[in-house]
Amino acid sequence: MITRFLYSELSWSMQKFPAVCITGPRQCGKTTLAKQLCSASAKDFIYLDLEKHEDLMRIKDAGLFFRDNRDKLIVLDEIQRKPELFSEIRAEIDAFKRSGRFLILGSASPDIIKNTSETLAGRIRYIHLHPFILSELNDPVSWKDLMFWGGFPDVVLDNDERFRKEWLDNFIYTYLERDLPMLGLKADPVQIRRLWEMLAWQAGSLLNSSNLGRSLGVSNHTVNNYLDYLEGAFMIHRIEPFDANIGKRIVKSKKVFIADTGLLHRLLRLSSYDQLMGNAMAGHSWENFVFNQLQPLLKNDWNIWFYRTHTGVETDLVLGKGMKPLVSIEIKLSSSPGMTRGFATAIADLGTLKNFIIIPESEKFRVREDVTVYGLQQFIAELPL
């Protein structure tokens, strides 16, 4: 059994909050993590899968069910199927407040599940779970393998390439045909697949929703609505440019990443790591992979941006707290990276004191007094922020 790095955080939260919600994409390991926690606890628990009719019938009168089981931890899986339960949970917590009453699992952001954020404000802790990342895998899984096939547990734990392709293809199909419509997205699944594939080609690059709209034959507003649903279902990430009082002409577009590089490569119709390395998307895929490895490790008080001016000065990622940039990161698919003028100028513009170039494999070394090159695995092991 692989222990997720969020396990201790989840365990602590269950001792402090009446309700804890684990969010994350479908099949990323939420149910397994919840059952691990429950099995290690001395408290009795009831697990309900809200996709099963028999479990839904047990909570037909949710208020009565909650009152009858106040001595137990109640686990509600796939809560986005029954968002009306949030008001019942609030009423029960207000009537009988105690830490560790509810463990809720959801495959969609509270932002796109109606009335959730407001309903349980002050009563719930949200913890986001990603697919596996390098730092969670004790047996060093090849970074190349994880980069190409992604981090979904079923894919990581089965080396059969045919199975991996079938699993990822079925995952994409199910999201398009069932999960996104269930969340309220009213759109042709074929059109959403086209959008998702176009986003894959833009991974690690600037997002141009107007161009996407023209390609799809829909308005900019409609494209942004589609993007909100894809992000709310944890299929993409959008990050903002850093532009606070720099005094430069900053690119205003957001940057887009695909939430799992296994999905990215299936959307690009690539079949192997070697094929990827011969593709124009190789560098963008590496940047997407590094982003996916770093983002889960950042505490909530960290912000993540990128920086790019209209003259081409840029850094791939900027990390900071509040609105203060603290770290600049350049991501290169190279074994012998150099210091570029654009990165040097970006560091000067931002005033960051910690600056890094992340490459696939290397012992750390400095290319300048304030710039250190790291191999990815050493960087995430040390996390020198």
Phi, psi and omega per residue, in radians:
M1 nan 2.219 3.127
I2 -1.518 2.196 3.123
T3 -1.476 2.137 3.123
R4 -1.282 2.531 -3.067
F5 -1.192 -0.274 3.104
L6 -1.496 -0.032 -3.049
Y7 -0.995 -0.859 -3.093
S8 -1.161 -0.633 3.094
E9 -1.131 -0.711 3.111
L10 -1.147 -0.779 3.137
S11 -1.047 -0.774 3.102
W12 -1.080 -0.777 -3.100
S13 -1.087 -0.639 3.133
M14 -1.144 -0.399 3.105
Q15 -1.498 -0.157 -3.026
K16 -2.031 -0.491 -3.019
F17 -2.049 2.539 3.065
P18 -1.099 -0.605 -3.136
A19 -2.360 2.433 3.046
V20 -2.226 2.354 3.137
C21 -2.074 2.132 3.017
I22 -1.639 2.046 3.070
T23 -1.842 2.802 3.111
G24 2.780 2.852 3.139
P25 -1.079 2.740 3.075
R26 -0.991 2.518 3.034
Q27 1.199 0.333 3.136
C28 -1.593 -0.079 3.080
G29 1.971 0.256 -3.109
K30 -1.103 -0.825 -3.099
T31 -1.129 -0.758 3.114
T32 -1.058 -0.774 3.130
L33 -1.089 -0.766 3.141
A34 -1.091 -0.751 -3.128
K35 -1.210 -0.590 3.025
Q36 -1.023 -0.818 -3.113
L37 -1.121 -0.787 -3.124
C38 -1.106 -0.709 -3.122
S39 -1.153 -0.528 -3.140
A40 -1.456 -0.173 -3.093
S41 -1.577 2.627 3.084
A42 -1.399 -0.226 -3.066
K43 -1.435 2.440 3.014
D44 -1.153 2.616 3.128
F45 -2.435 2.739 3.043
I46 -2.114 2.184 3.140
Y47 -1.853 2.183 3.129
L48 -2.155 2.196 3.073
D49 -1.710 1.928 -3.016
L50 -1.313 0.050 2.982
E51 -1.607 -0.089 -3.132
K52 -1.802 2.279 -3.085
H53 -1.037 -0.731 -3.083
E54 -1.133 -0.588 3.104
D55 -1.292 -0.631 3.068
L56 -1.084 -0.662 3.141
M57 -1.145 -0.550 -3.141
R58 -1.139 -0.480 -3.135
I59 -1.983 0.539 3.070
K60 -1.020 -0.726 2.950
D61 -1.831 1.496 -3.007
A62 -1.102 -0.702 -3.127
G63 -1.038 -0.772 3.122
L64 -1.136 -0.758 -3.138
F65 -1.059 -0.775 -3.137
F66 -1.124 -0.709 3.140
R67 -1.148 -0.667 -3.110
D68 -1.257 -0.236 -3.060
N69 -2.206 0.665 -3.117
R70 -1.184 -0.306 3.141
D71 -1.536 0.005 -3.063
K72 -2.101 2.720 2.940
L73 -1.403 2.233 3.134
I74 -1.830 2.105 3.130
V75 -1.809 2.137 -3.125
L76 -2.027 1.906 -3.080
D77 -1.683 2.471 -3.121
E78 1.077 0.920 -3.077
I79 -1.077 -0.437 -3.130
Q80 -1.083 -0.275 3.082
R81 -1.279 -0.452 -3.093
K82 -2.383 1.151 -3.077
P83 -1.088 -0.368 3.123
E84 -1.150 -0.270 3.104
L85 -1.166 -0.383 -3.105
F86 -1.054 -0.683 3.129
S87 -1.194 -0.600 3.081
E88 -1.186 -0.686 3.103
I89 -1.114 -0.733 3.122
R90 -1.062 -0.804 -3.127
A91 -1.072 -0.702 -3.138
E92 -1.197 -0.711 3.107
I93 -1.124 -0.713 3.139
D94 -1.164 -0.536 3.136
A95 -1.400 -0.555 -3.063
F96 -2.582 1.481 -3.021
K97 -1.553 2.130 3.096
R98 -2.728 2.539 -3.134
S99 -1.139 2.634 3.058
G100 1.229 0.549 3.110
R101 -1.372 -0.751 -3.015
F102 -2.296 2.373 2.945
L103 -2.081 2.014 -2.991
I104 -1.966 2.365 3.133
L105 -2.073 2.282 -3.090
G106 -2.440 2.426 -3.140
S107 -1.743 0.390 3.090
A108 -2.591 2.644 3.128
S109 -1.149 2.516 3.039
P110 -0.970 -0.434 -3.106
D111 -1.129 -0.463 -3.132
I112 -1.952 0.100 2.969
I113 -1.750 2.069 -2.978
K114 -1.010 2.312 2.939
N115 1.180 0.257 -3.058
T116 -1.433 -0.836 -3.053
S117 -1.042 -0.778 -3.107
E118 -1.240 -0.642 -3.026
T119 -1.087 -0.752 -3.049
L120 -1.913 0.341 3.138
A121 -0.952 2.274 3.128
G122 1.434 -0.082 -3.091
R123 -2.047 -0.087 -2.959
I124 -2.381 2.581 3.020
R125 -2.026 2.193 3.095
Y126 -1.669 2.308 3.079
I127 -2.227 2.218 -3.067
H128 -1.764 2.234 3.130
L129 -1.862 2.305 3.089
H130 -1.789 2.917 2.892
P131 -0.991 2.930 -3.117
F132 -0.904 2.469 2.987
I133 -2.076 2.887 -3.040
L134 -0.939 -0.711 -3.041
S135 -1.199 -0.212 3.136
E136 -1.622 -0.234 -2.990
L137 -1.711 1.815 -3.039
N138 -1.113 -0.840 3.034
D139 -1.276 1.997 -3.041
P140 -0.965 1.781 2.999
V141 -1.264 2.406 3.104
S142 -0.948 2.273 3.114
W143 -1.086 -0.525 3.112
K144 -1.122 -0.722 3.129
D145 -1.131 -0.813 -3.133
L146 -1.165 -0.678 3.126
M147 -1.092 -0.810 -3.050
F148 -1.310 -0.765 -3.016
W149 -1.642 -0.199 3.112
G150 1.451 -3.101 -2.950
G151 -1.951 0.165 3.101
F152 -1.095 2.292 -3.020
P153 -0.913 -0.768 -3.117
D154 -1.054 -0.588 -3.135
V155 -1.350 -0.755 -3.126
V156 -1.091 -0.679 -2.992
L157 -1.542 0.063 3.099
D158 -2.295 2.073 -3.062
N159 -1.474 -0.012 -3.107
D160 -1.283 1.985 -3.062
E161 -1.139 -0.640 3.107
R162 -1.076 -0.765 3.103
F163 -1.068 -0.788 -3.111
R164 -1.024 -0.792 3.122
K165 -1.080 -0.808 -3.132
E166 -1.088 -0.747 -3.107
W167 -1.084 -0.843 -3.108
L168 -1.150 -0.709 3.109
D169 -1.103 -0.737 3.115
N170 -1.158 -0.644 3.101
F171 -1.048 -0.839 3.133
I172 -1.064 -0.809 -3.132
Y173 -1.033 -0.787 -3.099
T174 -1.141 -0.704 3.096
Y175 -1.074 -0.744 -3.090
L176 -1.238 -0.740 -3.005
E177 -1.526 -0.469 -3.043
R178 -2.144 -0.958 -2.920
D179 -1.220 -0.834 3.140
L180 -1.143 -0.772 3.048
P181 -1.047 -0.654 3.128
M182 -1.090 -0.566 3.122
L183 -1.346 -0.151 3.082
G184 1.973 0.062 3.138
L185 -1.325 2.030 3.136
K186 -1.766 1.619 -3.113
A187 -2.791 2.722 3.099
D188 -1.178 2.144 3.125
P189 -0.964 -0.563 3.117
V190 -1.121 -0.709 3.129
Q191 -1.189 -0.678 3.115
I192 -1.182 -0.614 3.070
R193 -1.112 -0.744 3.098
R194 -1.029 -0.759 3.114
L195 -1.073 -0.813 -3.117
W196 -1.063 -0.707 3.110
E197 -1.168 -0.689 3.086
M198 -1.128 -0.659 3.083
L199 -1.130 -0.613 3.101
A200 -1.073 -0.689 3.110
W201 -1.229 -0.318 3.105
Q202 -1.739 0.088 -3.073
A203 -0.970 2.304 -3.109
G204 1.323 0.166 -3.097
S205 -2.174 3.088 3.126
L206 -1.221 2.491 -3.140
L207 -1.649 2.181 3.114
N208 -2.090 1.626 -3.057
S209 -1.200 -0.474 3.105
S210 -1.138 -0.785 3.099
N211 -1.124 -0.683 3.099
L212 -1.078 -0.751 3.135
G213 -1.073 -0.751 3.126
R214 -1.105 -0.709 3.136
S215 -1.137 -0.592 -3.116
L216 -1.579 -0.217 -3.098
G217 1.304 0.545 3.125
V218 -2.284 2.958 -3.092
S219 -1.322 2.838 3.060
N220 -1.041 -0.693 3.116
H221 -1.064 -0.750 -3.135
T222 -1.133 -0.754 3.102
V223 -1.034 -0.784 -3.136
N224 -1.110 -0.580 3.057
N225 -1.133 -0.779 3.086
Y226 -1.046 -0.760 -3.130
L227 -1.106 -0.664 3.104
D228 -1.054 -0.714 3.134
Y229 -1.200 -0.740 3.115
L230 -1.095 -0.675 3.106
E231 -1.271 -0.676 3.122
G232 -1.149 -0.437 3.072
A233 -1.619 0.162 3.062
F234 1.139 0.577 3.105
M235 -1.704 -0.392 3.072
I236 -2.392 2.825 2.976
H237 -2.165 2.419 2.988
R238 -2.066 2.311 3.086
I239 -2.099 2.611 -3.059
E240 -1.529 2.661 2.978
P241 -1.302 2.583 3.041
F242 -1.498 2.159 -3.088
D243 -2.517 0.503 -3.058
A244 -1.464 1.815 2.970
N245 0.958 0.692 3.103
I246 -1.459 -0.482 -3.107
G247 1.395 0.350 3.117
K248 -2.102 2.837 3.040
R249 -1.443 1.797 -3.019
I250 -1.677 2.422 2.996
V251 -1.072 2.300 -3.055
K252 -1.670 -0.252 -3.100
S253 -1.181 2.667 3.042
K254 -1.424 2.896 3.054
K255 -1.895 2.549 -3.081
V256 -2.094 2.483 3.034
F257 -2.294 2.564 3.020
I258 -1.487 2.406 -2.950
A259 -1.175 -0.327 3.129
D260 -2.552 2.284 -3.066
T261 -1.279 -0.360 2.999
G262 -1.100 -0.786 3.064
L263 -1.102 -0.725 3.124
L264 -0.943 -0.833 -3.044
H265 -1.304 -0.501 3.029
R266 -1.232 -0.651 3.085
L267 -1.151 -0.523 3.078
L268 -1.470 -0.051 3.136
R269 1.076 0.702 3.081
L270 -1.751 2.547 -3.011
S271 -1.994 -0.192 -3.108
S272 -2.733 2.803 3.085
Y273 -1.067 -0.729 3.142
D274 -1.086 -0.678 3.096
Q275 -1.124 -0.698 3.097
L276 -1.057 -0.751 -3.088
M277 -1.126 -0.366 3.079
G278 -1.653 0.114 -3.072
N279 -1.821 2.613 3.137
A280 -1.088 -0.294 -3.114
M281 -1.513 0.015 -3.025
A282 -0.998 -0.857 -3.127
G283 -1.123 -0.688 3.116
H284 -1.175 -0.654 3.102
S285 -1.110 -0.738 3.107
W286 -1.073 -0.759 3.105
E287 -1.082 -0.737 3.111
N288 -1.064 -0.752 -3.135
F289 -1.107 -0.799 3.131
V290 -1.081 -0.756 3.085
F291 -0.995 -0.797 -3.113
N292 -1.141 -0.464 3.106
Q293 -1.408 -0.583 -3.065
L294 -1.486 -0.719 -3.017
Q295 -0.950 -0.777 -3.124
P296 -1.134 -0.385 -3.062
L297 -1.476 -0.203 -3.091
L298 -1.418 2.333 3.070
K299 -1.187 2.872 -3.056
N300 -1.106 -0.379 -3.106
D301 -1.476 0.004 3.072
W302 -1.644 2.456 2.993
N303 -1.896 2.685 3.133
I304 -2.265 2.185 3.128
W305 -2.308 -3.062 2.857
F306 -2.291 3.005 -3.118
Y307 -2.393 2.225 3.089
R308 -2.672 2.309 3.078
T309 -1.789 2.944 3.127
H310 -1.233 -0.228 3.102
T311 -1.637 0.055 3.056
G312 1.679 0.043 3.044
V313 -1.261 2.269 -3.091
E314 -2.759 2.762 2.883
T315 -2.410 2.461 -2.970
D316 -1.125 -0.757 3.130
L317 -2.367 2.490 3.021
V318 -2.184 2.190 3.106
L319 -1.914 2.470 -3.136
G320 -2.847 3.092 3.088
K321 -2.178 2.454 -2.999
G322 1.065 -2.241 3.045
M323 -1.971 0.433 -3.132
K324 -1.826 2.045 3.075
P325 -1.283 2.318 -3.092
L326 -2.078 -0.498 -3.022
V327 -2.382 2.303 2.999
S328 -1.943 2.371 -3.095
I329 -2.264 2.212 2.992
E330 -1.852 2.370 -3.069
I331 -2.040 2.089 -3.045
K332 -2.289 2.326 3.029
L333 -1.561 1.328 -3.009
S334 -2.662 2.651 3.053
S335 -1.704 -0.179 -3.127
S336 -2.436 1.233 -3.069
P337 -1.283 2.590 3.046
G338 -2.039 2.942 3.097
M339 -1.491 2.047 -3.129
T340 -1.573 2.690 3.110
R341 -1.090 -0.668 -3.130
G342 -1.093 -0.730 3.123
F343 -1.182 -0.724 3.125
A344 -1.067 -0.731 3.136
T345 -1.193 -0.670 3.106
A346 -1.074 -0.745 3.107
I347 -1.048 -0.755 3.124
A348 -1.132 -0.723 3.126
D349 -1.088 -0.760 -3.030
L350 -1.455 -0.470 -3.113
G351 1.286 0.454 -3.131
T352 -1.341 2.413 -3.112
L353 -1.628 -0.411 3.089
K354 -1.929 2.144 -3.041
N355 -2.445 2.386 -2.998
F356 -2.415 2.594 2.921
I357 -2.007 2.109 -3.106
I358 -1.829 2.160 3.134
I359 -2.170 2.986 -3.069
P360 -1.061 -0.888 -3.038
E361 -2.487 2.241 3.084
S362 -3.133 2.594 2.827
E363 -1.298 2.572 -3.088
K364 -1.182 2.511 3.042
F365 -2.705 2.763 -3.109
R366 -1.713 2.407 3.025
V367 -1.816 -0.180 3.078
R368 -2.769 2.850 -3.092
E369 -0.907 -0.673 -3.046
D370 -1.965 0.325 -3.132
V371 -2.337 2.128 -3.114
T372 -2.058 2.350 3.034
V373 -1.567 2.324 3.115
Y374 -2.268 2.503 2.802
G375 -1.277 2.617 -3.013
L376 -1.016 -0.815 -3.050
Q377 -1.127 -0.665 3.097
Q378 -1.197 -0.637 -3.135
F379 -1.114 -0.819 -3.097
I380 -1.284 -0.424 3.075
A381 -1.237 -0.703 -3.116
E382 -1.569 -0.575 -3.075
L383 0.714 1.184 -2.990
P384 -1.421 0.975 -3.064
L385 -1.617 nan nan
